[in-house]
Amino acid sequence: MMKTNDTLLKTSDRTLLAGREYKGASKIDGPLVYMRNTHPVGYGELVEIRTADGEIKSGQVLDTSDEAVCVQVFEGTDGLSLPGTSMRFLGEPLTLGVTDKMLGRVMNGLGKSRDGARNPSAFDERDVNGVPINPTAREYPRDFIQTGISVIDGMTTLIQGQKLPIFSGNGLEHNQLAAQIARQAKVRGGKSDFAIVFAAMGVKYDVAKFFIDSFEETGVLDNVALFLSLADDPSIERTITPRTALTLAEHLAFDKGKQVLVIMTDMTNYCESLREISTLRGEIPSRKGYPGYLYSNLAELYERSGKISGKSGSITQLPILTMPNDDISHPIPDLTGYITEGQIVFDRDMHGRGIYPPINCLPSLSRLMKDGIGEGMTRDDHPHLSNQLFASYSHVKDVRNLASVIGEEELTEVDHKYLEFGDFFEKKFVAQRYDEDRSIEQTLDLGWDALSILPAEELARLTEDEINAHYKG
C-alpha cells in the first residue's frame, strides 16, 4: 500500500512540476535558449516561453541534462533577454489539433491559420511526432495513382502508399510540377476520397503565392491543406512543418479513410535547418557538416507513409529536394534514396532545351511500379512497353555519343531511326503542357507512337501479340 501511495505521490509531483515556471535564461544562441536549475524534463516536451514584454512563444525541449535544458524556440528568439525570459514546461509533446475542415485552409508550419480565418475546431489532438506503425500491420502498396504526367505514369509509376522523391536542382521547375501533380493526381475509378496535404519549407513569398493561386484558379484548393513555412519565418519552424503536415495526413487517411498525397518541398531547406541546429549545439558533424542522425531523422518522416491492414485510407509521399550543385551523391539525395522506393530525377540539359517536365527517365525509377501496373490496373501492355522505352531511349544516348565523334552522316539507317525516336520521345512523350492532364491510355498510346518509329525487329522486349495489336510502323 505504501508503494502505491509513493507512486501516486510521484505522479502528482510530476503533474505539479509540469506547470512550474522558471525565470532567467542562462544562454541564448540563435533559436536555442538554455535554462538551468529546472526539474527533470522530458525530451521533446512542449515549452511556453514568455518575454519580458509578456509575449508568448512556443518551443520544444531539444536536449536535457542535470545541469541545463536546451529549448528550441519556434517563433525565433527576437525580444528575448537573459533575465527577462520565463519558461513553463507543459509536460506533454507538441500536438496538433486535427480535423478534415483543415482541407481548403492555408496554415503556417505549426498548423496555425495563415489565411486570416479562425483555426477550425479540432477533431482530436495528436502528437506531431506520430505513432509508430506495426510493420506487420502494413499492407503492401499496389494501387495506381494517375498524375496525368506521361513520363511519371508511364515510366516511374506512382503507387498508393509509396514514397517517391523528386530530385531537382536550383532554378528547375519542380514547383510547377508539384502544383500540377497536386491538381491532377487521382485514384483511378474514383473508388475513394482523394486529398492533398502540401508542406512547403523555407519557400519565398512569390512561390507560396504561386501555389495558393494555382490551387484557387483550378478549383482544387478545397481539397488541399497547405502548410507554408516562408523563407523569412524562423528556420526552426521548418523542422516542425513536415511533422504537422504528416499528422494531419494520418488523421485524414486512417480516421477518415481518404487517399492522401503528401507533397513536401523543399527537403533540402529542412535538412539545412537540422544542420544549423546541430552546429549551434556543438555536435560533431558528419558528411558536409550535416548531423550524424540525418538518416534516422529523414526516415522518421518518410516512414510515415503507407497503408494499414483494415484501414481504407493511405498516405503517399512525394518529397521534393533540390540537389546542391546538381550532385545526386550529396548526403540529402543519397540518404533519401536509401529510405524511399525510387526517385524522379530532373535534368538541367533537358530544361535548357525547353522540355517540361525536364525528367530524365534513365536515372529515375519506381521500385513498386511492377506491382501496380498491367492488366486490371493500367493496361496489359504497360510493363513491356515501359521496359522497351527504357531500353530504346538508353540506346539513343549511345547513338548520340557516337554521332558526336564520327558525325551523323556516318551513322547507319537504324541509328538515324533511333535519333528520330529520341527526339519524338523527348518532345512528345516526356514534354507536355503545364495544364495538360493525360490519361494512362493516352500515355501508353504515345509510347507506341514513339516505338513505331523504330523497326519492329528492334523491339525485343515486347511480345509478338503486343506488336501486332499496337505497333503502327
Salt bridges, closest charged atoms under 4 A:
GLU48 OE1 - ARG88 NH2 3.31
GLU55 OE2 - LYS57 NZ 3.69
ASP63 OD2 - ARG281 NH2 3.31
ASP115 OD2 - ARG105 NE 2.83
ASP124 OD2 - ARG126 NE 2.87
GLU139 OE2 - LYS307 NZ 3.79
ASP143 OD2 - LYS307 NZ 2.92
GLU173 OE1 - HIS351 ND1 3.58
ASP193 OD2 - LYS258 NZ 3.57
ASP213 OD2 - LYS209 NZ 2.73
ASP233 OD2 - ARG114 NH2 2.81
GLU250 OE2 - ARG304 NE 2.92
ASP255 OD2 - ARG126 NH2 2.48
ASP255 OD2 - HIS251 ND1 2.97
GLU272 OE1 - ARG275 NH2 2.70
GLU283 OE2 - ARG281 NH1 3.13
GLU300 OE1 - ARG243 NH2 2.95
GLU303 OE1 - LYS163 NZ 3.56
ASP326 OD2 - ARG348 NE 2.53
ASP334 OD2 - ARG287 NH1 3.08
GLU341 OE2 - LYS163 NZ 2.75
ASP349 OD2 - ARG353 NE 3.22
ASP371 OD1 - ARG142 NH1 3.90
ASP371 OD2 - LYS370 NZ 3.63
ASP381 OD1 - ARG379 NE 2.73
ASP381 OD2 - HIS470 NE2 3.85
ASP423 OD1 - ARG400 NH2 3.45
GLU426 OE1 - ARG353 NH1 2.77
GLU426 OE2 - ARG400 NH1 3.02
ASP435 OD1 - ARG433 NE 3.12
GLU436 OE1 - ARG433 NH1 3.91
GLU436 OE2 - ARG438 NE 2.98
ASP437 OD2 - LYS186 NZ 3.07
GLU441 OE2 - ARG188 NH2 2.75
ASP445 OD1 - ARG379 NH1 3.15
ASP449 OD1 - LYS472 NZ 2.49
GLU466 OE1 - HIS384 ND1 3.12
